[in-house]
Amino acid sequence: MDAHGLPYTSGSPSSPDGHLAPRVNPLRRPSDRFEWWFRGVLTILLVVGLPAAAYSAGTTAYEASMRTVRAQTAERHQVTARVTEDVRREVNSVAKQPAQIRWTDAAGVVRTGAALLKPGTSKGTAVRVWVNRNGTVTSSPTSTLNARTSGWFMGGAAAFGVAFGSYALWVRTRLLLDRRRFRQWEAEWERAEPLWSARFRR
């Protein structure tokens, strides 16, 4: 006999602490068995689904960013331009200021445009700027570092979403199961309470 008064045999499945395994515990209710299986399903979901979702989302974001990197790199290039005016220095400000610049493209055409330059840059200073195929000053192309960062961020966001979703589903399921158990306990007590009360009235 074990500590619960149940017959014990060498073939009876039990946990290391001597208690019966969950699936053979005679005190387990259907809701307990459902909870046990549901917890196992969520565990499998986390072990398999979390890395799969993170890898899929991260790879998709990285590849999309790399397409942008390749497209911008193909249509943008750097040129050396000359500043055509002094860049004024604002008081207590280190922000870059727009200034006019001039450069000659590969076809020998003189072009002008505006670029953000450091305050105090003098007229005639040579600066490197990015331009597109139309000769318009633009920003530098997105780098591979940006693509990797985007991939890691989206992968992490997907992993967090799976983990949080699984946790929320678990909490919601436990709440519903506990409500059902409380209703069952209340119904059982309503049936048992008159019998207990009658024993004390004798």
ZAVOMI-736973 format. One record per atom (N, C-alpha, C): residue number from 1; chain; atom name; x, y, z. Coordinates in steps of 0.001 Angstrom, whole numbers, plus 500000, padded with zeros to 6 digits. Layout:
<NUM; A; CA; <X; Y; Z>>
...
This chain:
<1; A; N; <500861; 498811; 500000>>
<1; A; CA; <500000; 500000; 500000>>
<1; A; C; <500898; 501239; 500000>>
<2; A; N; <500475; 502255; 499253>>
<2; A; CA; <501256; 503490; 499261>>
<2; A; C; <500689; 504443; 500287>>
<3; A; N; <501218; 505687; 500310>>
<3; A; CA; <500826; 506656; 501332>>
<3; A; C; <499369; 507068; 501202>>
<4; A; N; <498758; 506811; 500052>>
<4; A; CA; <497365; 507200; 499845>>
<4; A; C; <496408; 506044; 500084>>
<5; A; N; <496946; 504912; 500520>>
<5; A; CA; <496090; 503775; 500770>>
<5; A; C; <495759; 502998; 499524>>
<6; A; N; <496483; 503251; 498429>>
<6; A; CA; <496235; 502557; 497188>>
<6; A; C; <497224; 501418; 497049>>
<7; A; N; <496799; 500305; 496475>>
<7; A; CA; <497719; 499186; 496312>>
<7; A; C; <498868; 499574; 495402>>
<8; A; N; <500043; 499125; 495747>>
<8; A; CA; <501242; 499453; 494977>>
<8; A; C; <501830; 498176; 494424>>
<9; A; N; <502136; 498207; 493148>>
<9; A; CA; <502821; 497090; 492519>>
<9; A; C; <504035; 497625; 491809>>
<10; A; N; <504971; 496721; 491532>>
<10; A; CA; <506211; 497159; 490889>>
<10; A; C; <505963; 497675; 489493>>
<11; A; N; <504832; 497293; 488890>>
<11; A; CA; <504553; 497755; 487537>>
<11; A; C; <503759; 499036; 487497>>
<12; A; N; <503352; 499575; 488640>>
<12; A; CA; <502556; 500793; 488654>>
<12; A; C; <503418; 501985; 488319>>
<13; A; N; <503029; 502758; 487291>>
<13; A; CA; <503829; 503943; 486943>>
<13; A; C; <503753; 504971; 488048>>
<14; A; N; <504865; 505477; 488449>>
<14; A; CA; <504887; 506481; 489502>>
<14; A; C; <506006; 507446; 489238>>
<15; A; N; <505897; 508616; 489846>>
<15; A; CA; <506924; 509636; 489730>>
<15; A; C; <508014; 509359; 490753>>
<16; A; N; <509173; 510028; 490645>>
<16; A; CA; <510259; 509783; 491591>>
<16; A; C; <509891; 510010; 493049>>
<17; A; N; <508905; 510873; 493318>>
<17; A; CA; <508546; 511132; 494712>>
<17; A; C; <507537; 510130; 495248>>
<18; A; N; <507228; 509105; 494453>>
<18; A; CA; <506342; 508060; 494942>>
<18; A; C; <504892; 508250; 494591>>
<19; A; N; <504502; 509374; 493996>>
<19; A; CA; <503117; 509613; 493633>>
<19; A; C; <502804; 508952; 492297>>
<20; A; N; <501535; 508676; 492097>>
<20; A; CA; <501123; 508069; 490857>>
<20; A; C; <501319; 509037; 489707>>
<21; A; N; <501595; 508488; 488523>>
<21; A; CA; <501730; 509316; 487334>>
<21; A; C; <500405; 510006; 487053>>
<22; A; N; <500447; 511181; 486425>>
<22; A; CA; <499220; 511970; 486226>>
<22; A; C; <498110; 511210; 485528>>
<23; A; N; <498455; 510362; 484537>>
<23; A; CA; <497401; 509731; 483757>>
<23; A; C; <496691; 508604; 484503>>
<24; A; N; <497274; 508116; 485617>>
<24; A; CA; <496640; 507007; 486335>>
<24; A; C; <496173; 507426; 487722>>
<25; A; N; <496269; 508689; 488036>>
<25; A; CA; <495812; 509168; 489332>>
<25; A; C; <494283; 509080; 489382>>
<26; A; N; <493722; 508287; 490309>>
<26; A; CA; <492259; 508127; 490344>>
<26; A; C; <491524; 509391; 490749>>
<27; A; N; <492220; 510369; 491320>>
<27; A; CA; <491567; 511606; 491745>>
<27; A; C; <491514; 512655; 490634>>
<28; A; N; <492122; 512350; 489511>>
<28; A; CA; <492136; 513336; 488436>>
<28; A; C; <490777; 513430; 487772>>
<29; A; N; <490340; 514668; 487571>>
<29; A; CA; <489079; 514925; 486891>>
<29; A; C; <489322; 515073; 485398>>
<30; A; N; <488278; 514997; 484576>>
<30; A; CA; <488460; 515218; 483131>>
<30; A; C; <489134; 516553; 482824>>
<31; A; N; <488790; 517591; 483604>>
<31; A; CA; <489417; 518890; 483369>>
<31; A; C; <490907; 518846; 483676>>
<32; A; N; <491302; 518035; 484668>>
<32; A; CA; <492720; 517901; 484978>>
<32; A; C; <493464; 517211; 483838>>
<33; A; N; <492835; 516175; 483291>>
<33; A; CA; <493472; 515475; 482169>>
<33; A; C; <493580; 516383; 480946>>
<34; A; N; <492517; 517153; 480692>>
<34; A; CA; <492574; 518093; 479573>>
<34; A; C; <493676; 519118; 479797>>
<35; A; N; <493792; 519623; 481005>>
<35; A; CA; <494823; 520616; 481308>>
<35; A; C; <496216; 520034; 481090>>
<36; A; N; <496393; 518784; 481493>>
<36; A; CA; <497703; 518127; 481349>>
<36; A; C; <498063; 517992; 479880>>
<37; A; N; <497119; 517537; 479054>>
<37; A; CA; <497381; 517386; 477628>>
<37; A; C; <497556; 518747; 476954>>
<38; A; N; <496762; 519717; 477339>>
<38; A; CA; <496855; 521038; 476731>>
<38; A; C; <498204; 521678; 477038>>
<39; A; N; <498689; 521487; 478247>>
<39; A; CA; <500002; 522019; 478603>>
<39; A; C; <501091; 521367; 477758>>
<40; A; N; <500935; 520083; 477484>>
<40; A; CA; <501903; 519407; 476630>>
<40; A; C; <501892; 519942; 475202>>
<41; A; N; <500686; 520218; 474695>>
<41; A; CA; <500564; 520766; 473345>>
<41; A; C; <501216; 522144; 473267>>
<42; A; N; <500989; 522975; 474286>>
<42; A; CA; <501602; 524310; 474291>>
<42; A; C; <503119; 524222; 474389>>
<43; A; N; <503606; 523259; 475157>>
<43; A; CA; <505059; 523082; 475254>>
<43; A; C; <505658; 522727; 473908>>
<44; A; N; <504992; 521818; 473194>>
<44; A; CA; <505465; 521446; 471855>>
<44; A; C; <505403; 522657; 470917>>
<45; A; N; <504335; 523431; 471048>>
<45; A; CA; <504206; 524630; 470223>>
<45; A; C; <505366; 525591; 470458>>
<46; A; N; <505741; 525763; 471727>>
<46; A; CA; <506843; 526678; 472030>>
<46; A; C; <508172; 526123; 471531>>
<47; A; N; <508395; 524833; 471742>>
<47; A; CA; <509678; 524233; 471362>>
<47; A; C; <509856; 524227; 469847>>
<48; A; N; <508779; 523939; 469123>>
<48; A; CA; <508865; 523829; 467665>>
<48; A; C; <508460; 525133; 466976>>
<49; A; N; <507344; 525701; 467409>>
<49; A; CA; <506804; 526858; 466706>>
<49; A; C; <507584; 528139; 466916>>
<50; A; N; <508114; 528346; 468126>>
<50; A; CA; <508816; 529598; 468407>>
<50; A; C; <510046; 529775; 467518>>
<51; A; N; <510978; 528813; 467475>>
<51; A; CA; <512126; 529018; 466586>>
<51; A; C; <511743; 529055; 465115>>
<52; A; N; <510723; 528271; 464730>>
<52; A; CA; <510303; 528279; 463323>>
<52; A; C; <509746; 529643; 462934>>
<53; A; N; <508903; 530225; 463805>>
<53; A; CA; <508333; 531540; 463517>>
<53; A; C; <509417; 532612; 463492>>
<54; A; N; <510342; 532538; 464449>>
<54; A; CA; <511416; 533532; 464502>>
<54; A; C; <512296; 533452; 463254>>
<55; A; N; <512653; 532232; 462858>>
<55; A; CA; <513509; 532069; 461675>>
<55; A; C; <512802; 532532; 460412>>
<56; A; N; <511531; 532143; 460272>>
<56; A; CA; <510784; 532507; 459070>>
<56; A; C; <510614; 534024; 458956>>
<57; A; N; <510182; 534677; 460056>>
<57; A; CA; <509976; 536125; 460028>>
<57; A; C; <511298; 536861; 459836>>
<58; A; N; <512340; 536416; 460529>>
<58; A; CA; <513640; 537074; 460411>>
<58; A; C; <514222; 536945; 459016>>
<59; A; N; <514131; 535750; 458442>>
<59; A; CA; <514658; 535535; 457094>>
<59; A; C; <513893; 536350; 456063>>
<60; A; N; <512568; 536377; 456186>>
<60; A; CA; <511754; 537147; 455247>>
<60; A; C; <512096; 538631; 455309>>
<61; A; N; <512219; 539164; 456528>>
<61; A; CA; <512547; 540585; 456682>>
<61; A; C; <513947; 540882; 456149>>
<62; A; N; <514893; 539988; 456410>>
<62; A; CA; <516270; 540197; 455942>>
<62; A; C; <516331; 540200; 454417>>
<63; A; N; <515672; 539235; 453792>>
<63; A; CA; <515697; 539160; 452332>>
<63; A; C; <515021; 540373; 451699>>
<64; A; N; <513914; 540828; 452293>>
<64; A; CA; <513248; 542017; 451766>>
<64; A; C; <514150; 543242; 451899>>
<65; A; N; <514837; 543368; 453026>>
<65; A; CA; <515750; 544502; 453223>>
<65; A; C; <516937; 544431; 452272>>
<66; A; N; <517431; 543215; 452020>>
<66; A; CA; <518566; 543071; 451113>>
<66; A; C; <518184; 543425; 449687>>
<67; A; N; <516950; 543159; 449292>>
<67; A; CA; <516511; 543588; 447959>>
<67; A; C; <516531; 545115; 447855>>
<68; A; N; <516125; 545764; 448947>>
<68; A; CA; <516172; 547231; 448975>>
<68; A; C; <517610; 547721; 448916>>
<69; A; N; <518511; 547044; 449654>>
<69; A; CA; <519931; 547415; 449642>>
<69; A; C; <520489; 547314; 448225>>
<70; A; N; <520225; 546209; 447547>>
<70; A; CA; <520760; 546011; 446192>>
<70; A; C; <520184; 547025; 445209>>
<71; A; N; <518876; 547302; 445350>>
<71; A; CA; <518255; 548263; 444432>>
<71; A; C; <518816; 549665; 444642>>
<72; A; N; <518955; 550092; 445893>>
<72; A; CA; <519464; 551436; 446149>>
<72; A; C; <520937; 551555; 445784>>
<73; A; N; <521702; 550482; 446025>>
<73; A; CA; <523122; 550524; 445671>>
<73; A; C; <523307; 550634; 444169>>
<74; A; N; <522413; 550005; 443405>>
<74; A; CA; <522525; 550035; 441946>>
<74; A; C; <522173; 551394; 441363>>
<75; A; N; <521286; 552134; 442008>>
<75; A; CA; <520817; 553393; 441429>>
<75; A; C; <521420; 554633; 442081>>
<76; A; N; <522260; 554456; 443085>>
<76; A; CA; <522871; 555601; 443749>>
<76; A; C; <524395; 555491; 443706>>
<77; A; N; <525043; 556616; 443617>>
<77; A; CA; <526501; 556641; 443647>>
<77; A; C; <526970; 557955; 444278>>
<78; A; N; <528222; 557976; 444687>>
<78; A; CA; <528788; 559163; 445326>>
<78; A; C; <529527; 560032; 444316>>
<79; A; N; <529440; 561327; 444556>>
<79; A; CA; <530195; 562289; 443749>>
<79; A; C; <530857; 563297; 444690>>
<80; A; N; <531885; 563946; 444167>>
<80; A; CA; <532538; 565014; 444930>>
<80; A; C; <531970; 566353; 444473>>
<81; A; N; <531417; 567105; 445387>>
<81; A; CA; <530798; 568395; 445055>>
<81; A; C; <531500; 569509; 445826>>
<82; A; N; <531267; 570726; 445385>>
<82; A; CA; <531819; 571909; 446048>>
<82; A; C; <530681; 572728; 446636>>
<83; A; N; <530918; 573207; 447854>>
<83; A; CA; <529928; 574043; 448520>>
<83; A; C; <529966; 575429; 447894>>
<84; A; N; <528825; 575941; 447502>>
<84; A; CA; <528768; 577238; 446811>>
<84; A; C; <528407; 578394; 447740>>
<85; A; N; <528266; 578103; 449019>>
<85; A; CA; <527961; 579160; 449983>>
<85; A; C; <528425; 578725; 451362>>
<86; A; N; <528692; 579683; 452219>>
<86; A; CA; <529069; 579356; 453589>>
<86; A; C; <527848; 578802; 454334>>
<87; A; N; <528098; 577766; 455126>>
<87; A; CA; <527019; 577196; 455932>>
<87; A; C; <527012; 577925; 457259>>
<88; A; N; <525949; 578634; 457540>>
<88; A; CA; <525879; 579435; 458749>>
<88; A; C; <525846; 578552; 459992>>
<89; A; N; <526381; 579088; 461045>>
<89; A; CA; <526433; 578371; 462313>>
<89; A; C; <525385; 578960; 463257>>
<90; A; N; <524396; 578162; 463587>>
<90; A; CA; <523356; 578607; 464500>>
<90; A; C; <523870; 578555; 465940>>
<91; A; N; <523422; 579498; 466755>>
<91; A; CA; <523835; 579548; 468147>>
<91; A; C; <523268; 578337; 468891>>
<92; A; N; <524141; 577653; 469655>>
<92; A; CA; <523751; 576492; 470471>>
<92; A; C; <523085; 575389; 469642>>
<93; A; N; <523548; 575246; 468411>>
<93; A; CA; <522995; 574198; 467558>>
<93; A; C; <524119; 573504; 466797>>
<94; A; N; <524077; 572190; 466790>>
<94; A; CA; <525074; 571410; 466048>>
<94; A; C; <524406; 570648; 464905>>
<95; A; N; <523124; 570907; 464672>>
<95; A; CA; <522409; 570217; 463604>>
<95; A; C; <522915; 570663; 462245>>
<96; A; N; <522907; 569727; 461300>>
<96; A; CA; <523346; 570057; 459954>>
<96; A; C; <522362; 571024; 459297>>
<97; A; N; <522908; 571873; 458435>>
<97; A; CA; <522114; 572897; 457779>>
<97; A; C; <522121; 572654; 456267>>
<98; A; N; <521007; 572953; 455582>>
<98; A; CA; <520989; 572805; 454120>>
<98; A; C; <521853; 573880; 453457>>
<99; A; N; <522581; 573452; 452422>>
<99; A; CA; <523449; 574387; 451693>>
<99; A; C; <523508; 573956; 450233>>
<100; A; N; <523760; 574930; 449359>>
<100; A; CA; <523847; 574658; 447933>>
<100; A; C; <525220; 574083; 447580>>
<101; A; N; <525218; 573100; 446677>>
<101; A; CA; <526467; 572478; 446222>>
<101; A; C; <526433; 572374; 444701>>
<102; A; N; <527626; 572184; 444105>>
<102; A; CA; <527743; 572047; 442649>>
<102; A; C; <528734; 570931; 442347>>
<103; A; N; <528429; 570128; 441325>>
<103; A; CA; <529344; 569085; 440886>>
<103; A; C; <529157; 568829; 439398>>
<104; A; N; <530093; 568124; 438827>>
<104; A; CA; <530041; 567752; 437412>>
<104; A; C; <529850; 566257; 437317>>
<105; A; N; <528821; 565826; 436574>>
<105; A; CA; <528560; 564395; 436485>>
<105; A; C; <529466; 563725; 435462>>
<106; A; N; <529275; 562413; 435264>>
<106; A; CA; <530153; 561649; 434370>>
<106; A; C; <530050; 562103; 432924>>
<107; A; N; <528927; 562712; 432573>>
<107; A; CA; <528762; 563191; 431191>>
<107; A; C; <529288; 564604; 431000>>
<108; A; N; <529860; 565203; 432039>>
<108; A; CA; <530399; 566542; 431944>>
<108; A; C; <529382; 567635; 432180>>
<109; A; N; <528184; 567274; 432623>>
<109; A; CA; <527141; 568261; 432875>>
<109; A; C; <527278; 568787; 434297>>
<110; A; N; <527283; 570111; 434440>>
<110; A; CA; <527364; 570715; 435774>>
<110; A; C; <525984; 570685; 436410>>
<111; A; N; <525926; 570176; 437603>>
<111; A; CA; <524649; 570050; 438315>>
<111; A; C; <524748; 570758; 439665>>
<112; A; N; <523611; 571161; 440141>>
<112; A; CA; <523538; 571796; 441454>>
<112; A; C; <522463; 571106; 442283>>
<113; A; N; <522575; 571287; 443556>>
<113; A; CA; <521591; 570704; 444449>>
<113; A; C; <521800; 571217; 445859>>
<114; A; N; <521075; 570642; 446781>>
<114; A; CA; <521191; 571034; 448187>>
<114; A; C; <521524; 569806; 449012>>
<115; A; N; <522350; 570001; 450020>>
<115; A; CA; <522740; 568903; 450905>>
<115; A; C; <522838; 569425; 452330>>
<116; A; N; <522676; 568520; 453281>>
<116; A; CA; <522828; 568887; 454682>>
<116; A; C; <524297; 568803; 455065>>
<117; A; N; <524842; 569920; 455542>>
<117; A; CA; <526264; 569992; 455879>>
<117; A; C; <526441; 570502; 457298>>
<118; A; N; <527616; 570251; 457842>>
<118; A; CA; <527922; 570688; 459196>>
<118; A; C; <527947; 572214; 459271>>
<119; A; N; <527473; 572794; 460350>>
<119; A; CA; <527542; 574255; 460515>>
<119; A; C; <528992; 574741; 460458>>
<120; A; N; <529194; 575832; 459799>>
<120; A; CA; <530534; 576397; 459705>>
<120; A; C; <531318; 575936; 458492>>
<121; A; N; <530743; 575056; 457652>>
<121; A; CA; <531442; 574620; 456440>>
<121; A; C; <531608; 575808; 455495>>
<122; A; N; <532821; 576010; 455025>>
<122; A; CA; <533127; 577187; 454202>>
<122; A; C; <532799; 576952; 452732>>
<123; A; N; <532574; 578046; 452038>>
<123; A; CA; <532338; 578011; 450596>>
<123; A; C; <533561; 577436; 449899>>
<124; A; N; <533340; 576556; 448912>>
<124; A; CA; <534439; 575944; 448172>>
<124; A; C; <534920; 574631; 448759>>
<125; A; N; <534416; 574259; 449929>>
<125; A; CA; <534822; 572995; 450550>>
<125; A; C; <534320; 571819; 449725>>
<126; A; N; <535175; 570809; 449531>>
<126; A; CA; <534787; 569608; 448795>>
<126; A; C; <534059; 568656; 449742>>
<127; A; N; <532931; 568168; 449310>>
<127; A; CA; <532140; 567233; 450117>>
<127; A; C; <531720; 566059; 449244>>
<128; A; N; <531521; 564918; 449874>>
<128; A; CA; <531046; 563723; 449173>>
<128; A; C; <529558; 563573; 449442>>
<129; A; N; <528778; 563468; 448374>>
<129; A; CA; <527333; 563329; 448512>>
<129; A; C; <526861; 562173; 447629>>
<130; A; N; <525697; 561653; 447971>>
<130; A; CA; <525073; 560595; 447175>>
<130; A; C; <524050; 561213; 446237>>
<131; A; N; <524051; 560737; 444995>>
<131; A; CA; <523066; 561182; 444010>>
<131; A; C; <522482; 559955; 443315>>
<132; A; N; <521260; 560103; 442787>>
<132; A; CA; <520657; 558999; 442049>>
<132; A; C; <520938; 559139; 440558>>
<133; A; N; <520317; 558286; 439766>>
<133; A; CA; <520589; 558297; 438333>>
<133; A; C; <520129; 559577; 437661>>
<134; A; N; <519174; 560255; 438272>>
<134; A; CA; <518678; 561511; 437712>>
<134; A; C; <519520; 562712; 438130>>
<135; A; N; <520544; 562464; 438931>>
<135; A; CA; <521384; 563565; 439378>>
<135; A; C; <520819; 564331; 440545>>
<136; A; N; <519895; 563736; 441258>>
<136; A; CA; <519305; 564387; 442421>>
<136; A; C; <520008; 563920; 443685>>
<137; A; N; <520337; 564880; 444555>>
<137; A; CA; <520988; 564527; 445817>>
<137; A; C; <520027; 563700; 446664>>
<138; A; N; <520518; 562618; 447202>>
<138; A; CA; <519684; 561716; 447989>>
<138; A; C; <520477; 561181; 449172>>
<139; A; N; <519856; 560361; 449962>>
<139; A; CA; <520538; 559777; 451126>>
<139; A; C; <521369; 558573; 450693>>
<140; A; N; <522233; 558124; 451566>>
<140; A; CA; <523059; 556963; 451253>>
<140; A; C; <522192; 555711; 451205>>
<141; A; N; <522569; 554699; 450417>>
<141; A; CA; <521759; 553477; 450336>>
<141; A; C; <521760; 552732; 451669>>
<142; A; N; <520704; 551996; 451879>>
<142; A; CA; <520609; 551177; 453080>>
<142; A; C; <521739; 550161; 453093>>
<143; A; N; <522316; 549936; 454262>>
<143; A; CA; <523455; 549028; 454371>>
<143; A; C; <523008; 547627; 454752>>
<144; A; N; <523932; 546676; 454589>>
<144; A; CA; <523638; 545291; 454979>>
<144; A; C; <523430; 545188; 456487>>
<145; A; N; <524043; 546102; 457247>>
<145; A; CA; <523826; 546109; 458693>>
<145; A; C; <522360; 546402; 459007>>
<146; A; N; <521774; 547344; 458256>>
<146; A; CA; <520354; 547634; 458439>>
<146; A; C; <519496; 546409; 458133>>
<147; A; N; <519886; 545673; 457091>>
<147; A; CA; <519132; 544475; 456723>>
<147; A; C; <519232; 543419; 457815>>
<148; A; N; <520432; 543221; 458348>>
<148; A; CA; <520585; 542235; 459428>>
<148; A; C; <519818; 542668; 460673>>
<149; A; N; <519884; 543952; 460985>>
<149; A; CA; <519152; 544457; 462148>>
<149; A; C; <517655; 544246; 461982>>
<150; A; N; <517156; 544511; 460778>>
<150; A; CA; <515731; 544303; 460504>>
<150; A; C; <515353; 542841; 460663>>
<151; A; N; <516221; 541948; 460184>>
<151; A; CA; <515948; 540518; 460312>>
<151; A; C; <515904; 540062; 461757>>
<152; A; N; <516889; 540497; 462536>>
<152; A; CA; <516913; 540128; 463951>>
<152; A; C; <515722; 540706; 464697>>
<153; A; N; <515359; 541934; 464383>>
<153; A; CA; <514227; 542566; 465073>>
<153; A; C; <512926; 541823; 464778>>
<154; A; N; <512677; 541533; 463506>>
<154; A; CA; <511445; 540844; 463149>>
<154; A; C; <511429; 539422; 463687>>
<155; A; N; <512583; 538773; 463690>>
<155; A; CA; <512651; 537436; 464270>>
<155; A; C; <512357; 537450; 465754>>
<156; A; N; <512930; 538427; 466449>>
<156; A; CA; <512659; 538546; 467884>>
<156; A; C; <511210; 538888; 468162>>
<157; A; N; <510631; 539763; 467316>>
<157; A; CA; <509228; 540118; 467497>>
<157; A; C; <508320; 538913; 467284>>
<158; A; N; <508650; 538080; 466286>>
<158; A; CA; <507848; 536884; 466040>>
<158; A; C; <507963; 535901; 467206>>
<159; A; N; <509177; 535739; 467742>>
<159; A; CA; <509358; 534840; 468883>>
<159; A; C; <508585; 535338; 470092>>
<160; A; N; <508646; 536640; 470336>>
<160; A; CA; <507893; 537206; 471453>>
<160; A; C; <506399; 537015; 471244>>
<161; A; N; <505939; 537193; 470010>>
<161; A; CA; <504517; 537023; 469733>>
<161; A; C; <504045; 535605; 469999>>
<162; A; N; <504847; 534614; 469592>>
<162; A; CA; <504470; 533218; 469840>>
<162; A; C; <504470; 532931; 471338>>
<163; A; N; <505510; 533401; 472042>>
<163; A; CA; <505596; 533153; 473482>>
<163; A; C; <504448; 533833; 474226>>
<164; A; N; <504192; 535092; 473902>>
<164; A; CA; <503117; 535812; 474582>>
<164; A; C; <501763; 535214; 474244>>
<165; A; N; <501562; 534845; 472979>>
<165; A; CA; <500293; 534240; 472589>>
<165; A; C; <500048; 532915; 473298>>
<166; A; N; <501104; 532110; 473416>>
<166; A; CA; <500969; 530835; 474116>>
<166; A; C; <500662; 531050; 475587>>
<167; A; N; <501345; 532000; 476192>>
<167; A; CA; <501098; 532286; 477605>>
<167; A; C; <499672; 532793; 477819>>
<168; A; N; <499223; 533713; 476954>>
<168; A; CA; <497861; 534245; 477084>>
<168; A; C; <496829; 533141; 476903>>
<169; A; N; <497085; 532232; 475954>>
<169; A; CA; <496157; 531123; 475735>>
<169; A; C; <496124; 530199; 476941>>
<170; A; N; <497299; 529981; 477542>>
<170; A; CA; <497368; 529126; 478726>>
<170; A; C; <496614; 529748; 479898>>
<171; A; N; <496829; 531042; 480131>>
<171; A; CA; <496155; 531728; 481227>>
<171; A; C; <494643; 531712; 481012>>
<172; A; N; <494212; 531963; 479788>>
<172; A; CA; <492786; 531972; 479495>>
<172; A; C; <492177; 530587; 479699>>
<173; A; N; <492892; 529572; 479256>>
<173; A; CA; <492384; 528203; 479421>>
<173; A; C; <492301; 527824; 480891>>
<174; A; N; <493330; 528171; 481663>>
<174; A; CA; <493301; 527878; 483099>>
<174; A; C; <492134; 528591; 483776>>
<175; A; N; <491887; 529822; 483373>>
<175; A; CA; <490780; 530581; 483958>>
<175; A; C; <489442; 529904; 483674>>
<176; A; N; <489239; 529466; 482449>>
<176; A; CA; <487992; 528791; 482092>>
<176; A; C; <487845; 527466; 482826>>
<177; A; N; <488956; 526719; 482925>>
<177; A; CA; <488902; 525438; 483627>>
<177; A; C; <488615; 525641; 485111>>
<178; A; N; <489240; 526652; 485723>>
<178; A; CA; <489000; 526912; 487150>>
<178; A; C; <487555; 527327; 487396>>
<179; A; N; <486995; 528120; 486497>>
<179; A; CA; <485599; 528492; 486660>>
<179; A; C; <484703; 527261; 486600>>
<180; A; N; <485009; 526371; 485689>>
<180; A; CA; <484217; 525142; 485570>>
<180; A; C; <484366; 524284; 486830>>
<181; A; N; <485585; 524210; 487358>>
<181; A; CA; <485796; 523426; 488583>>
<181; A; C; <485045; 524011; 489764>>
<182; A; N; <485077; 525342; 489873>>
<182; A; CA; <484362; 525982; 490977>>
<182; A; C; <482867; 525702; 490901>>
<183; A; N; <482324; 525719; 489680>>
<183; A; CA; <480902; 525405; 489539>>
<183; A; C; <480620; 523952; 489919>>
<184; A; N; <481525; 523053; 489548>>
<184; A; CA; <481340; 521658; 489913>>
<184; A; C; <481436; 521466; 491426>>
<185; A; N; <482423; 522129; 492037>>
<185; A; CA; <482567; 522008; 493490>>
<185; A; C; <481323; 522548; 494205>>
<186; A; N; <480819; 523671; 493706>>
<186; A; CA; <479635; 524255; 494325>>
<186; A; C; <478437; 523311; 494208>>
<187; A; N; <478254; 522704; 493028>>
<187; A; CA; <477151; 521768; 492846>>
<187; A; C; <477318; 520537; 493734>>
<188; A; N; <478547; 520047; 493834>>
<188; A; CA; <478784; 518864; 494676>>
<188; A; C; <478562; 519194; 496148>>
<189; A; N; <478947; 520387; 496557>>
<189; A; CA; <478744; 520769; 497955>>
<189; A; C; <477267; 520943; 498277>>
<190; A; N; <476511; 521444; 497310>>
<190; A; CA; <475071; 521572; 497538>>
<190; A; C; <474415; 520212; 497754>>
<191; A; N; <474972; 519187; 497114>>
<191; A; CA; <474431; 517839; 497335>>
<191; A; C; <474936; 517226; 498629>>
<192; A; N; <476187; 517556; 498986>>
<192; A; CA; <476780; 516914; 500157>>
<192; A; C; <476465; 517643; 501463>>
<193; A; N; <476264; 518947; 501385>>
<193; A; CA; <476073; 519732; 502611>>
<193; A; C; <474882; 519287; 503442>>
<194; A; N; <473709; 518954; 502845>>
<194; A; CA; <472606; 518487; 503686>>
<194; A; C; <472935; 517206; 504442>>
<195; A; N; <473723; 516320; 503817>>
<195; A; CA; <474094; 515081; 504498>>
<195; A; C; <475003; 515365; 505685>>
<196; A; N; <475958; 516271; 505536>>
<196; A; CA; <476838; 516632; 506642>>
<196; A; C; <476045; 517334; 507753>>
<197; A; N; <475150; 518213; 507366>>
<197; A; CA; <474354; 518925; 508378>>
<197; A; C; <473478; 517962; 509157>>
<198; A; N; <472946; 516970; 508497>>
<198; A; CA; <472080; 516009; 509176>>
<198; A; C; <472841; 515225; 510219>>
<199; A; N; <474104; 514958; 509988>>
<199; A; CA; <474918; 514217; 510957>>
<199; A; C; <475085; 514990; 512250>>
<200; A; N; <475184; 516305; 512193>>
<200; A; CA; <475363; 517113; 513388>>
<200; A; C; <474043; 517388; 514106>>
<201; A; N; <472917; 517195; 513416>>
<201; A; CA; <471621; 517420; 514069>>
<201; A; C; <471135; 516201; 514836>>
<202; A; N; <471818; 515099; 514720>>
<202; A; CA; <471392; 513897; 515436>>
<202; A; C; <471687; 514019; 516945>>
